[in-house]
Each structure stands twice: as C-alpha cells, then as structure tokens.
Amino acid sequence: RTTPLSALLSLEYGFGFNTGLSIIRKQVNNVLKFAETKEVMPSDAKKKRDAKKKEAVKSRNQQQPKKNTAKNAANGDAAADVIENGDAQGDNLLNGNISEAERELIRRLEEDVRLNAAARACTGVLGVHPRSRDVKIDNLSITFHGVEILVDTRLELNCGQRYGLIGLNGSGKSTLLSALGRREVPIQSQLDIYHLTREIAPSEKTALQAVLEVDSERNRLEKLAEELAHIEDDDAQEQLLDVYERLEDICADVAEMKAAYILHGLGFTPAMQQKKCKDFSGGWRMRIALARALYVRPHVLLLDEPTNHLDLDACVWLEEELKTYKRILVIISHSQDFLNGVCTNIIHLDNKKLKYYGGNYDAFVKTRIELLENQMKRYNWEQSQIAHMKNYIARFGHGSAKLARQAQSKEKTLGKMVAAGLTEKVIADKTVQFYFPSCGPIPPPVIMVQNVSFRYSDDGPWIYKDLEFGIDLDTRVALVGPNGAGKSTLLKLLCGELVPNDGLIRTHSHLKIARYHQHLSEQLNLNMSALEYMMSSFPEVKEKEEMRKIIGRYGLTGRQQICPIRQLSDGQRCRVVFAWLAWQVPHLLLLDEPTNHLDMETIDALAEAIAEFDGGMVLVSHDFRLISRVAEEIWVCENQTVTKWKGDILSYKEHLRKRVMADAQNNRPK
C-alpha cells in the first residue's frame, strides 16, 4: 500500500505538503543553475567524435554546390503541401507555359474532386489503440450523393500486408480510397497517408525535381543545413552536425539516385528525367505522380489503378517493386495478373460490406466459390427444414395431444432457427454484356500500309521507317513494345489522325473506324446524363426507351442512365464511351488501353464482345489477360519497325520479366 507524499513529508520532516513542494522546487532550481554554470570537461572520445563530425561538415560543404536558399524554401513548402495529401497540387506548380485546354481540364478535375468530397458523408469508430501501426475502423458507413456505399462494416488494414480492393464498377472502391486519403474517417494522426489520384500538374520543374520535392523531411533538413552552414556560431555548428546525422539516417545522399531509379523503372530515360513536367503528356505526368508515391513510401499507400498509362515493361517493373512494400498497401486494379503478383490479401466490396480473403486474386476466386457453394447448400437445407416443419405444424397442430406436442416442439425449433439467423440466399453477380453491332462485309484490303515512315517534326527522331503490312476484317492483333516505340502513334496513323511523312496508307472507301483512347471519357459533358449524351449524339434514335435499352447493353441501368455523368464512377463513364463508339457501327476497332477503369467483369464482357465482333481489331493494352483472350498475333513495336512475336503473350511477359529484373539489378541504388 502506497503512503501519500504529504504523509511522508509530515512524518519524516515535520512539515506539510505545500511547504514540502516549495522546498523541492528550490532544490531542483539550484541543481539546474549548477548544471548551467558548471564547466563540463569533455572526454577524449567525445573530442575525437566532434572533430570527425566537423571534418565531415567541411567536406560535405565543399562537395555540395551553393543553392538558392529562397528557391529551396519554396520547394520545401510545396513538398509539405503535397505530402499532406497525395493529390494536392498547389497553384504555385502551374507556372509552365501550358495550354488553356490543359488549364481548363485541370480546373474541371479539381472541381470534380471538390464536388465529390462535398457529396461524401462518412461515419466510423477507431477500433485500435491510437499508437497502433494498423488501421481499424468499426461501424464504417459511407454515402455518396445520398446513395449508400458502405453500411455498418469494418475496415481492417494490418501493417506489412498488401491488399487488393475489388468490386463491381460503381460499388464505391474509389470513394472508399478518397475517404481514407482525405482522412474523412478516423485514422491515427501519426500515420502518413499518400493517395495517388491524378497526374502531377504541368510545371517548370523537371521530372526528377518533381519526385525529389515530395520528400518534405529531406528538403527541410537540407534547407536548414544550408542556413546553418553560413553561421560561425558554435551552437549552430553543433546543430549542423545533428542535421547531417539525420540526413545520413534517411539516406539523403542517395536521394537523387533513388528517385532516378524509380523514374527509370517507369520508363524515363536520363534525358527524359531532366525534361520539364509541362513538356510531358498527361499519361507521362501520371507516371511522375506514381514515382512520387513510390519515392515517399508512406505508412499507408493508396493506389487507384496504378497500371493505367503504363506499358507492359513498366507494369512488370511495378509489380516487382510493390512486392517488397513493407507497410500498408491498398490497390484498386482491374488486372488479375497484377493482383496475383502483388497482393497478400483481397478485400471484396460486395453488397455494401467489406469481406476479407487471404492470398492473391486466384486464391480469392477459389475460396469465394467454395464459400458460395457451402452457403447455397446451407440455405437449401434450412429452407427444406423450414418447409417440412411448417407443413407438419399445419397438418398436426390441432390433432391428438401427442401430435400437437410434437407440432409445438417443431414450432419452437423453427423459432430458434429464425432467432439465430437464417442463411442468406446466394445472389448471383450481375452479368455485364457488351455488344458491337454487325458492321457487314467489305472486300479486302481494308487498310494497306505501304513504305510508311513517320516522325513528329522535321528534326525529330524517326518513330517508324518503311513500314509495310495490311489489315483486314479478320485481323486480331495486339501491339506491344517499350515506352516511346510508337504504339499509340501507329493507331493514330491507321485512323488518319496523323499523316505519314513518307509512304502511303490506303483505306477502303466505305471503311468506318472507331478509336478508343484513354482520354475520351474526359471529353464527356459531366453535367449531362448518359441518356441525354447518347440522345444528342444519335438523333436518329427518337424514343428514350429505345436508347435506354441500347445503354443498358453496356451495364448502365436505372438511375445510372439518368443521373449526371459526374456522379458516375470512372468505369461507368468508360461504358458510356463504349456505347457511343459501338453505336457508330465501325468495321475496325482501334483500342488504346481500353481496360483502364473497367472492373474484371466488364473486361470479360469486352473480351466476349470482341470475340463475337465480325470486324477487325488492333489492340494496345497492358492487360496480359485481355491480350491472351482476344489477340491472335502479337506485334512488337521497336527500333522504328513492327515485327511479329514468335509466341504468345505469356512468353513475351516472361521475356520482359527477365529483362526488367536484370536492368533493375544494375540500376538499383547501392
């Protein structure tokens, strides 16, 4: 039993509690004054350590070129703004000579983010200790534009695990990540979160600078070190030693090498790393944003379709890189192959609940099938028992005393079953069907490419030289190749958007071409509904009900057809675009990354529609599974030409993996 301090003071010294505290305070102050005035003699070991540190400071100052302090301070502030929220791109970054169209697109995207945030409502309770490294939120509910996305469910993310978040288009996957990234749900304040949402804004900064600036801690320390280096005061020099120790701890000396390694893995050559952000297309700026996320390596990293805008080489590199992530990683991806390679766990957003499965995507599919089969058996058994008991009660409830007692017993058993909770009926997932109308035959050749050479400017490098091939209605080709090889350029040449510098591309006079590309959905009028957009695009369809049937073939039903397009998910917007393209009744489909933002069920529907399409197809995609299902030939775009790959897409992926692993080994920071 503990004796109170006041009693001890009274017994030992004969004075009360307040008097005792006063005496203790005086003694403490005397000790502090003594410590301040006493000259402490440093040991020989400490002298040697200080001398070594000062020598390191001198050598470091000699090695580092002088920098503009004001500029670095601005960069540090910008980085601090960015790290707080992965998608924050301050207006100060928009200092490049960018076009008005780009400014307008950025303004629309920012307005869309703001409106979506205002339309979200989130509730939940923190379910772990405030100092825990795991994330757990109980009773989580989220509504978006008044529609329930999650209802009274549990979110649990354990440190060291890599989660794949899957679910149908429009189920709320991106909404959940946005709520987490903006801390609209209770999450421990000490956990840093980075949510990758869109490309970095155009600016005068180089790609390498844009990645380096996101490291606010290193920027702050380097700025402080530069300021302290110009102060001769001993205290400042001592503080400078501590700053350099901290920089060594976070490996700041290899920061540039680390950033360059990540950019290289995502397809940036050394020359491209020195290009200004404003000189890159939106797809390449998205890669810079992804590089920033990988560079920071936050405690919670949220990636929404990170393989969008990547080619097959970069996808393979990213898969290998994310396999080593040691904190919390949550990925939304339509690529089964990618999820199989990266994820340790799967979170399935289904029926407004989050359901958890161990293992990768293939393990999830196997486990879910088994669970659904067991659920169906249990449901059928319960319904059979209930029907039998109800029938018995109805027949013998008013019979003899013995039969009546048995009927009452069965009635009690039935009541207990209902009270304990009955197994829910298994509801089959909604099947999505795509449809490309029959285009009708036209005699070959459909397209003839004759000695075609192309480059974007008279003094620029050749993208292609002396191409020669043909395309017919039975063509099923996938274009693959490294960054900048010209896959998208070739599609633009085929549809006439670009004109060759030399040679000729002959097309059939009756040929109709539909080209799908990644930015078509950005050109939709977000204030119109899908129904209004399609009615205005195809005025020959007079009846709304007829148009609703057309749109319904692409997985948009009910409210999704009549609400503003801005309220649709990215995947649902892509379905609007596919409906618009298909109803032009093309003979040839040129598909440039068609799987971006689509869920797996929709990709399956797209693959089946392409298989049944009686026209031709040329595909550019990073989705190995789609390529394996629809492509009969693999053409490699490389070294200014196009060659046929001798093998299937899986053999090509293995070829890429070996090359990427060898390259990563040579370029990884030591």
Buried (B, 14 or more C-beta within 10 A) or exposed (E): EEEEEBEEBBEEEEEEBEEBEEEEEEEEEEEEEEEEEEEEEEEEEEEEEBEEBBEBBEEBBEEEEEEEEEEBBBBBBBBBBBBEBBBBBEEEBBEBEBEEEBEEBBEEBBEEBEBBEEBBBBBBEBBBEEEBBBBBBBEBBBBBBEBEBBEEBBBBBBBEBBBBBBBBBBBBBBBBBBBBBBBBBBBBEEBBBBBBBBBBBBBBBBBBBBBBBBBBBBBBBBBBBBBBBEEEEEEBBEBBBBBBEBBEEEEBEEBBBBBBBBBBBBBBEEEBBEBBBBBBEBBBBBBBBBBBBBBBBBBBBBBBBBBBBBBBBBBBBBBBBBEEBEBBBBBBBBBBBBBBBBBBBBBBBBEBEBBEBEBBBEBBBEBBEEEBEEBEEBBEEBEEBBEEBEEBBEEBBEEEEEBBEBBEEBBEEBEEBEEEEEBEEBEEEEEBEBBBBEBEEBEBEBBBBBEBBBBEEEEEEBBBBEBEBEBBBEBBBBBBBBBBBBBBBBBBBBBEEBEBBBBEBEBBEEBEBBBBBBEBBBEBEBEBBBBBBBBEEBEEBEEBEEBBEBBBBBBBEEEBBEBBBBBBBBBBBBBBBBBBBBBEBBBBBBBBBBBBBBBBBBBBBBBBBBEEBEBBBBBBBBBBBBBBBBBEEBBBBBEBBBEEBEEBBEEBBEBBBEBBEEBBEEEEBE
